[in-house]
Amino acid sequence: MRAAQVVTLTGPDDVVVNDVPEPVPGEHDVLVEVGAVGVAFPDLLMTRGQYQIKPEPPFTLGVDVAGTVISGGGFEPGTRVAAVGGWGGAAERALLPAAFTFPLPDELSFAEGAALPMNYLTAEFAYEQRAQLRAGETVLVHGAAGGLGTAMIQVAKGMGATVIAVASTPEKQEFARAAGADHAIGLDGFKDAAKELTAGVGVDVVADIVGGEVFLDSLRSLAPQGRLLVLGFAAGQGIPEVKVNRLLLTNTDVRGVGWGEYAMRRPEYMAAQWQRLLPMIAGGAVKPPIGAVYPLAEFGRALVDMDERRALGKLVVDPTR
């Protein structure tokens, strides 16, 4: 079967499609006919040997997967599922951990299903476990037009929050609105715009995927007892620092969001998260926007497009193409 593989740790341009042996399931595996693979940031890092998980080349990429069960895991053959694993999903058939594989609602396509696991479970963890988000609060989302950004918008809406999306261009702002944001504002002057939208009070939660230069103004955007969630550093401007006296004077928090580290140690946790997402899917708040679908041979190009921040929504690879 065909698989998108890393043969040398020289980056996404060198991802290749190889013929590999058919996977043989173990006791705790689900064998899946893959319908779609989400393009994820860990995939990009693994092409360079920079991720905390370091499989030995050659290895198959693919963290987020949706498809149809062939066998295993207590699923009926033919069940539509979405799943998340360490790697190995970017192939025509894949083995997935049964504990991290979930029935995919009929109203979602395979492409939408492949957009769900990592981003939407991260968003749910960020708000439910780290921010303790409450209905009626206001959330500001940076990097709002990307895959994780749109997940942060939709899960916040599903939990009853008002969402202010921050994006760098009018096109991205409109995309964030279409994903469900109540307001969309530009990056320049976002602090003052957020204050104006909240009658001078500030926002209750900032979801910061970008880091870098936005960090300080994100802190200044918080209302008293506000929480800034650190989700990543997409700006590529280094790791920001905070003077903790500011937190003391304003009764605000900076909270790290490490969903993978938390969830992988608690195998039952993801299943509980999935159950909390299902009503949001059924109610229409969660419907992942797909920016583009690539054939398997262009997995590397999809990673480059994500890395260079050209992506709107989630990028997906179709291994049947």
C-alpha positions in Angstrom: 0.0 0.0 0.0 1.0 3.6 -0.4 2.2 5.8 2.5 3.6 9.3 2.9 7.0 8.9 4.6 9.9 10.7 6.1 13.1 9.0 4.8 15.5 11.8 5.8 15.0 14.4 8.6 15.4 17.2 6.1 12.0 18.8 6.2 8.7 18.7 4.5 10.0 19.2 0.9 11.6 15.7 1.1 8.4 13.7 2.2 7.9 10.9 -0.3 5.3 8.3 -1.1 6.5 4.8 -0.8 5.0 1.3 -1.1 5.0 -0.2 2.4 3.8 -3.5 3.9 0.2 -3.9 4.9 -0.2 -3.2 8.7 -0.8 -6.1 11.0 -3.1 -5.2 14.0 -2.2 -5.9 17.6 -4.5 -6.6 20.5 -5.2 -2.9 21.2 -5.3 -1.6 17.6 -8.0 -0.6 15.2 -7.3 -1.3 11.5 -8.8 1.5 9.4 -9.3 2.1 5.7 -8.1 5.8 5.7 -10.5 8.3 4.1 -8.6 11.5 5.1 -5.6 12.6 7.1 -5.3 15.9 8.9 -2.1 18.0 8.3 -0.8 18.7 11.8 2.0 20.7 13.3 3.6 17.5 14.9 3.9 16.1 11.3 5.9 19.2 10.3 8.2 18.9 13.3 8.7 15.2 12.8 10.0 15.8 9.2 12.9 17.8 10.9 13.4 15.5 13.9 12.2 18.3 16.1 9.2 16.7 17.8 9.3 15.1 21.2 8.3 11.8 19.6 11.2 10.8 17.3 10.5 7.7 15.2 13.4 6.3 13.3 13.3 7.0 9.5 11.8 5.7 7.4 8.4 6.3 9.0 4.9 7.2 7.9 3.4 10.6 8.9 -0.2 11.2 9.9 -1.5 12.1 13.4 -5.1 12.9 12.7 -7.1 10.3 10.8 -10.7 9.5 9.7 -11.8 6.5 7.9 -13.7 3.2 8.0 -13.0 0.3 10.4 -11.8 -2.9 8.9 -11.3 -4.7 12.2 -10.4 -4.4 15.8 -11.0 -2.3 18.9 -14.5 -3.6 19.5 -15.8 -1.6 16.5 -18.1 -3.2 13.9 -16.4 -3.4 10.5 -17.6 -0.5 8.4 -18.0 2.0 11.3 -16.9 5.5 10.4 -14.3 6.7 12.9 -11.9 9.6 13.7 -8.7 9.0 15.6 -5.4 10.5 16.8 -2.1 8.7 17.1 1.6 9.4 17.3 2.3 8.8 13.6 1.5 6.3 10.8 -1.9 7.5 9.6 -0.9 8.9 6.2 -1.4 5.7 4.3 -4.2 3.8 2.5 -4.7 1.7 5.7 -3.5 2.5 9.2 -3.3 1.0 12.7 -4.8 3.3 15.3 -4.9 3.0 19.1 -8.4 1.8 20.1 -8.4 4.1 23.1 -7.9 7.1 20.9 -10.4 6.1 18.2 -14.0 7.4 18.2 -17.2 7.0 16.2 -17.6 9.8 13.6 -21.0 11.4 13.5 -22.8 10.9 10.2 -23.1 14.7 9.6 -19.4 15.1 9.2 -17.3 14.0 6.2 -14.0 12.2 6.4 -12.2 15.5 5.8 -14.0 17.1 8.6 -13.4 14.1 10.8 -9.7 14.3 10.2 -9.8 17.9 11.3 -11.3 17.1 14.6 -9.0 15.1 16.9 -5.9 17.0 17.7 -7.2 20.6 17.3 -10.7 20.2 18.8 -9.6 18.0 21.7 -6.9 20.6 22.4 -9.5 23.4 22.3 -11.9 21.4 24.6 -9.0 20.7 27.0 -7.9 24.4 26.9 -11.3 25.7 27.9 -12.7 23.0 30.1 -9.6 22.0 32.0 -7.3 25.0 31.9 -9.5 28.1 31.6 -12.6 26.8 33.3 -14.5 28.7 30.7 -18.1 29.7 31.7 -21.0 30.4 29.4 -21.4 34.2 28.9 -17.6 34.9 29.1 -15.7 36.5 26.2 -12.8 34.8 24.5 -10.2 36.4 22.2 -8.6 34.0 19.7 -5.3 34.8 18.0 -4.4 33.0 14.7 -8.1 32.6 14.3 -8.2 31.5 10.6 -6.0 28.5 11.0 -6.9 24.9 11.9 -6.4 25.3 15.7 -7.8 28.9 15.6 -11.1 27.9 14.0 -11.3 25.0 16.5 -10.8 27.5 19.4 -13.6 29.6 17.9 -16.1 26.8 17.5 -15.5 25.1 20.8 -15.8 28.4 22.7 -19.1 29.0 20.9 -20.2 25.5 21.7 -19.6 26.3 25.4 -21.6 29.5 25.3 -18.9 32.1 25.0 -18.7 35.3 22.9 -15.7 35.1 20.5 -13.5 37.9 19.2 -11.2 36.5 16.4 -7.9 38.2 15.6 -6.5 37.7 12.1 -3.9 39.5 10.0 -5.9 40.1 6.8 -9.5 40.9 5.8 -9.8 37.5 4.1 -8.7 35.7 7.2 -11.1 37.8 9.4 -14.0 36.9 7.1 -13.0 33.3 7.3 -13.0 33.5 11.1 -16.5 35.0 11.1 -17.7 32.3 8.8 -16.3 29.7 11.3 -18.5 31.2 14.0 -16.7 34.2 15.6 -19.0 37.0 16.8 -16.4 39.6 15.9 -13.3 39.6 13.8 -10.6 42.3 14.2 -7.1 43.0 12.7 -3.8 42.2 14.4 -2.8 45.9 14.5 -4.5 47.6 17.4 -6.3 44.4 18.6 -5.9 45.4 22.3 -7.8 48.6 21.9 -10.4 47.0 19.6 -11.0 44.2 22.1 -11.4 46.8 24.9 -13.9 48.7 22.8 -15.9 45.6 22.1 -16.1 44.8 25.8 -17.0 48.3 26.9 -13.5 48.8 28.3 -13.6 45.8 30.6 -11.4 43.4 28.6 -11.8 39.7 27.7 -12.1 36.8 30.1 -9.8 34.4 28.1 -7.1 34.9 25.4 -6.3 31.8 23.4 -2.8 32.6 22.1 -1.6 30.4 19.3 0.8 33.0 18.0 3.0 34.2 20.8 5.8 36.7 20.0 4.9 40.3 19.9 1.2 39.9 20.6 1.8 38.4 24.1 2.1 41.6 26.1 -0.9 43.3 24.5 -2.8 40.0 25.0 -2.1 40.3 28.8 -3.3 44.0 28.6 -6.5 42.8 26.9 -7.6 40.7 29.9 -10.3 41.7 32.3 -9.6 41.2 36.0 -9.3 37.5 36.7 -8.7 36.9 33.0 -6.7 33.9 31.8 -4.2 33.8 29.0 -3.9 30.4 27.4 -0.5 29.6 25.9 -1.1 27.2 23.0 1.9 27.8 20.7 4.3 30.2 19.0 3.3 30.3 15.4 4.8 33.8 15.0 8.2 32.3 15.2 9.5 35.2 17.2 10.9 33.3 20.2 9.3 32.5 23.5 7.7 35.6 25.2 8.3 36.4 28.9 6.1 37.9 31.5 6.8 40.1 34.5 4.8 38.4 37.2 4.1 41.6 39.1 1.6 42.4 36.2 -0.3 39.2 37.1 -0.4 40.1 40.7 -1.6 43.7 40.1 -4.4 42.7 37.7 -5.4 39.3 39.2 -4.7 37.6 35.9 -3.2 34.2 35.0 -1.0 32.8 32.3 -1.8 29.1 31.8 0.0 26.5 29.6 -2.1 24.2 27.5 -0.3 20.9 26.9 -3.2 18.6 25.8 -1.0 15.8 24.5 1.1 15.5 27.7 -2.1 15.4 29.8 -4.4 13.2 27.6 -1.8 10.6 26.6 -1.3 9.8 30.3 -5.0 9.4 30.9 -6.4 7.1 28.1 -10.0 7.5 29.3 -9.8 11.3 29.1 -10.1 11.6 25.3 -13.2 9.5 25.3 -14.8 11.8 27.8 -13.7 14.8 25.7 -15.3 13.2 22.6 -18.6 12.9 24.5 -18.5 16.6 25.3 -17.9 17.5 21.7 -20.7 15.4 20.3 -23.5 17.8 21.4 -21.6 20.7 19.9 -21.4 18.8 16.6 -25.1 17.9 16.7 -26.0 21.5 17.5 -23.9 22.8 14.6 -21.4 24.8 16.6 -18.6 22.4 15.7 -18.1 21.8 11.9 -14.5 22.1 11.0 -13.8 24.4 8.0 -11.5 22.7 5.5 -9.1 25.0 3.7 -7.8 22.6 1.1 -7.5 18.9 0.3 -4.3 17.5 -1.2 -3.5 14.1 -2.8 -1.2 11.8 -0.8 1.8 12.7 -3.0 1.5 16.4 -1.9 1.6 15.8 1.8 4.9 17.7 1.9 3.5 20.7 0.1 0.6 20.8 2.5 3.0 20.9 5.4 4.9 23.8 3.7 1.7 25.7 3.2 0.8 25.3 6.9 4.3 26.2 7.9 4.2 29.4 5.8 0.8 30.3 7.3 -1.0 30.2 3.9 -3.6 27.9 5.3 -7.2 28.9 6.0 -8.9 26.3 8.3 -7.6 22.7 8.4 -5.5 21.3 5.6 -6.4 17.6 4.8 -4.7 14.9 2.7 -6.8 12.3 0.8 -4.9 9.0 0.5 -7.2 7.7 -2.1 -5.9 10.4 -4.5 
